[in-house]
């Protein structure tokens, strides 16, 4: 399968995961892939002929069962590679996404399974994104976004969504807002559009925009 095909499947998968609509719009896809709508239409016709997508002209597109399996396989490679680069090669978590975007298309199954084994069959990547297992099973979303939690509460960060921008990840690391960390959500300030959190005893105001990208599990509602 070509890397272009793999990237299309991955984007359709990501778009359908982040919405509850049945079909992904072609305009949305064109924007996500930075290509023209015409290019997407041509590609959808050929992916449809290959049995990877269900393409309904003017309505949108969905992955077929086979397309979803292939997409999950790319997602699995991407996330395992990211974890390998952080855990074994000790790269910064802000730098691994770009590398994984390239390597995910090149790595053999044998090498990937060895990485999986060396890492002890991990459940999530450095950003907390779940890793599909070798049979293509993906655990459902965990927790809720920090923006949706009622303050005050003690929460544990489990996942960073939309981690493509390395500057955002640099900020989170510096602020101590990384998966696995327990923080206190002190209060929410609707007027300012911020939430006040406390990580390592240090209070910090975080915008709701950032809070929406952090998935957390509530450890304990109320104050400590
Ligand atoms: Zn990534």
Boltz pocket constraint, residues with backbone or C-beta under 6 A from the ligand:
constraints:
  - pocket:
      binder: B
      contacts: [[A, 78], [A, 82], [A, 96], [A, 97], [A, 100]]
      max_distance: 6.0
